[in-house]
Amino acid sequence: MKAAEKIKTLEELEEIRRKAREEGLRLVFTNGCFDLLHIGHIRYLEASRLLGDILMVGVNSDGSVMTIKGLLRPVTHESERLELVAALHCVDYVVPFETPDPLSVIETLLPDVLVKGADWAPKDIVGADVVAARGGRVVRIPLVPGISTSAIIDRIVARFHE
């Protein structure tokens, strides 16, 4: 399957979710900007995939990233970020979302496991209450120390600034 074939609309994922539930499969959901794909993303997504049978990843739209990170971001266009994340072996499906947070996606998909990085305080994880109310789990995965998109951007600017 080509990476682009894993990119779905929310409506398509709703149907996939329905069928998965009938088969007793556990859905894991996580989200992020994934602006410059790095080893932290890979390890985070691989760890997420181990928590269930299907990993669905929400990717912030360009407008959403600008709202969250500022007007200089994203560095990588939305369509490229979607396809890069979809190309990862551990990711089953990818869905873009326009809002600053994925609450509407979580409310629609009702994942069995919701994953965020350990840098998120439990009380700040959007959708945690929705997942917990249905008997699901919320898991925080440790980050790779010193690795982030912002750190990579800072390193590039420092090395090539004249």
Backbone torsions as a table, in degrees:
resi	resn	phi	psi	omega
1	MET	NA	135.0	176.3
2	LYS	-75.5	150.5	-178.4
3	ALA	-54.5	-44.3	-176.9
4	ALA	-59.8	-25.1	179.6
5	GLU	-73.4	-16.0	177.2
6	LYS	-85.3	-9.5	179.9
7	ILE	-83.9	120.7	-173.2
8	LYS	-127.0	161.2	170.1
9	THR	-81.8	165.2	177.7
10	LEU	-63.0	-36.2	178.8
11	GLU	-64.0	-41.2	177.7
12	GLU	-64.9	-40.3	179.1
13	LEU	-67.8	-31.7	176.7
14	GLU	-59.9	-42.8	179.2
15	GLU	-68.4	-42.3	177.1
16	ILE	-60.9	-41.9	179.3
17	ARG	-62.1	-43.5	-179.9
18	ARG	-58.7	-47.4	-179.6
19	LYS	-64.9	-40.1	179.4
20	ALA	-63.1	-40.6	179.2
21	ARG	-63.4	-41.0	177.7
22	GLU	-60.7	-32.9	-179.5
23	GLU	-87.0	-2.0	179.5
24	GLY	77.1	20.6	179.9
25	LEU	-84.6	144.8	179.7
26	ARG	-92.9	127.3	179.4
27	LEU	-96.2	128.9	174.4
28	VAL	-109.2	135.2	177.9
29	PHE	-128.2	138.6	170.0
30	THR	-144.9	173.2	-178.2
31	ASN	-152.4	166.0	176.1
32	GLY	174.7	177.9	178.6
33	CYS	-82.9	-40.0	-179.9
34	PHE	51.1	48.5	-173.8
35	ASP	-67.2	-55.3	172.9
36	LEU	-119.3	106.3	-175.5
37	LEU	-61.6	129.5	-177.7
38	HIS	-141.4	176.3	-174.7
39	ILE	-59.8	-32.0	176.4
40	GLY	-61.5	-42.3	177.4
41	HIS	-62.3	-45.9	-177.1
42	ILE	-60.0	-49.9	-178.2
43	ARG	-65.0	-37.7	178.5
44	TYR	-63.9	-46.7	-179.1
45	LEU	-70.3	-37.4	175.7
46	GLU	-63.1	-42.6	178.5
47	ALA	-65.9	-37.1	178.3
48	SER	-62.7	-43.7	-177.3
49	ARG	-61.3	-31.5	-179.5
50	LEU	-69.3	-11.7	-176.0
51	LEU	-87.8	-2.4	-179.0
52	GLY	-167.8	-164.4	-175.7
53	ASP	-97.4	-28.9	-177.9
54	ILE	-134.3	128.9	176.8
55	LEU	-108.2	117.4	173.9
56	MET	-108.5	132.7	-176.5
57	VAL	-120.5	123.8	173.2
58	GLY	-86.8	132.6	179.2
59	VAL	-118.6	124.8	179.0
60	ASN	-60.0	137.4	174.4
61	SER	-66.9	167.5	178.0
62	ASP	-57.9	-45.1	179.3
63	GLY	-62.0	-39.2	178.4
64	SER	-64.6	-42.8	178.4
65	VAL	-62.1	-43.7	178.7
66	MET	-59.3	-40.2	178.7
67	THR	-62.7	-40.9	-176.4
68	ILE	-80.9	-46.0	-168.8
69	LYS	-103.4	-12.8	-178.4
70	GLY	108.1	168.9	-171.7
71	LEU	-69.0	-16.8	179.2
72	LEU	-84.3	-4.9	-179.6
73	ARG	-118.0	152.9	4.3
74	PRO	-80.8	159.9	174.8
75	VAL	-80.1	-38.5	-177.3
76	THR	-104.8	132.6	-177.4
77	HIS	-62.5	149.4	-177.8
78	GLU	-50.5	-48.1	-177.1
79	SER	-62.6	-35.2	177.9
80	GLU	-71.5	-42.1	179.3
81	ARG	-62.5	-42.1	178.1
82	LEU	-59.2	-46.9	-177.1
83	GLU	-70.1	-36.6	177.6
84	LEU	-62.9	-46.1	179.2
85	VAL	-65.0	-41.9	179.7
86	ALA	-62.5	-28.4	-178.1
87	ALA	-72.6	-14.5	-178.4
88	LEU	-71.7	136.2	-176.6
89	HIS	-59.1	-28.5	-175.0
90	CYS	-85.7	-10.1	-176.4
91	VAL	-98.1	127.8	178.9
92	ASP	-90.3	-42.0	-178.0
93	TYR	-146.6	153.0	178.7
94	VAL	-131.5	140.9	177.7
95	VAL	-136.2	131.5	174.8
96	PRO	-79.9	153.0	172.2
97	PHE	-142.2	145.8	-171.5
98	GLU	-89.7	-22.9	-173.3
99	THR	-81.1	160.4	178.7
100	PRO	-63.3	-25.6	177.0
101	ASP	-131.2	162.5	-174.1
102	PRO	-92.6	23.2	-174.2
103	LEU	-54.8	-44.8	-178.2
104	SER	-64.8	-33.6	177.5
105	VAL	-67.6	-44.4	179.6
106	ILE	-63.4	-42.3	179.2
107	GLU	-64.2	-31.6	179.5
108	THR	-78.7	-45.7	-175.1
109	LEU	-82.3	-27.4	-178.5
110	LEU	46.1	63.4	-177.7
111	PRO	-64.4	156.0	175.1
112	ASP	-78.2	-30.3	179.3
113	VAL	-134.1	128.7	175.2
114	LEU	-110.4	128.9	-175.3
115	VAL	-119.6	137.8	171.2
116	LYS	-140.2	166.2	176.3
117	GLY	-71.4	155.6	-178.0
118	ALA	-68.0	-8.5	175.7
119	ASP	-74.6	-10.9	176.8
120	TRP	-91.3	125.3	173.7
121	ALA	-68.1	142.3	-178.5
122	PRO	-50.7	-39.7	-177.9
123	LYS	-69.2	-17.0	-177.6
124	ASP	-98.8	-0.6	-177.6
125	ILE	-79.0	111.1	-179.0
126	VAL	-63.5	129.3	178.0
127	GLY	88.9	-5.0	-179.4
128	ALA	-59.3	-39.9	179.8
129	ASP	-65.0	-37.6	179.2
130	VAL	-64.0	-46.3	-178.5
131	VAL	-67.8	-46.0	-179.2
132	ALA	-62.6	-37.6	-178.9
133	ALA	-62.8	-24.3	179.2
134	ARG	-97.8	8.4	178.3
135	GLY	87.3	10.0	179.1
136	GLY	-83.6	176.8	-179.8
137	ARG	-115.6	153.6	173.1
138	VAL	-117.7	125.1	-176.1
139	VAL	-121.6	133.9	175.5
140	ARG	-106.9	125.7	-176.6
141	ILE	-104.6	132.0	179.5
142	PRO	-59.3	144.6	177.7
143	LEU	-86.0	159.0	173.3
144	VAL	-79.5	119.5	-176.2
145	PRO	-56.5	134.1	174.6
146	GLY	76.9	3.0	-177.9
147	ILE	-111.1	121.6	174.0
148	SER	-161.9	160.7	177.2
149	THR	-61.4	-42.5	179.9
150	SER	-61.3	-40.1	178.5
151	ALA	-65.6	-38.2	178.0
152	ILE	-65.4	-44.3	178.3
153	ILE	-61.3	-45.1	178.6
154	ASP	-60.0	-41.8	179.7
155	ARG	-64.5	-42.0	178.9
156	ILE	-64.1	-46.3	-179.6
157	VAL	-61.2	-43.8	-179.1
158	ALA	-64.1	-40.0	-176.7
159	ARG	-75.5	-32.8	-173.1
160	PHE	-110.4	2.9	178.1
161	HIS	-74.4	133.3	-179.6
162	GLU	-123.2	NA	NA
